[in-house]
Amino acid sequence: MGIFEKKVCSICGGDAGTIFSKKLADGFLCKNCASKLSPYFTGRKKSTTEEIKAQLEYRNQNEINLASLNPQKVMGYEEKIYLDELQKKFVVNRSNDFKKGNPDIIDLSMLKDVELIIDEDSEEIYKDGHNKESYDPKRYKSEYEFKIEMSIDHPYFDSIEIELEDGDEPTSVDDEKYKALERAGREIQATLMPGKYTIPVELEATNKEDEWECPECHTKNIGKFCMNCGKQKIIKWYCPNCGKENEGKFCMDCGTEKPANAGVLK
């Protein structure tokens, strides 16, 4: 069979394309059938036709089972964990519709570990960027990326990685954003594997001080945006000139700009 010859999908019998067909150990897969596999599955090229058929049957049943999933808890930001605490099952999805895209249902008993990874990316700051003249002592600009890595005992994949994002990345371990993201990560660990992880006391205190309830969906949050529906946190303040309660950048009564240290209503 030449490289540019059309290939037949081993699953549906349809056209699998030419050079862009998805190869199996004993055949080919068309784009449509490949899209139905789990997004976390990485062993396609080593899988046989029968193994792929078995996975597609599992994926069909997974879609049916999603109808009975009823998440009571949502954790995360752009990528969210929808947890059904009663059934002890969860899915991961970027969409506000947790069923969209047929996400894999994970039983809590499948979890081997839930790690919080904090990566620091540091770059030196120079006096003269062109000649790279360093300060004495050297100065650095840092950014911190937060992610959750789950190790999972599943027939078709062994890990799921979730990015914890709340707008811009924090630049210091002392930033409130850093603490909020760490708190969110620790909460995920303690919720999914309570026998192994707990939330540190100092982060619990941070949560009580900064926690707010979304007026749209009533989810409890810490960061600037609701981790369930994406609504931005409303910061209320009193005008230092006339005492009016406001939400925007300027006072609704006298036009005074919100001071940097304006009192925030919790």
Secondary structure by P-SEA (a helix, b strand, c coil): ccccccccccccccccccccccccccccccaaaaaaccccccccccccaaaaaaaaaaaaaaaaacccccccccccccbbbbbccccccccccccccccccccbbbbcccccbbbbbbbbbbbbbbcccccccccccccbbbbbbbbbbbbbbcccccbbbbbbcccccccccccaaaaaaaaaaaaaaaaaccccccccaaaaaaaaacccccccccccccccccccccccbbbbbbcccccccccccccccccccccccccccc
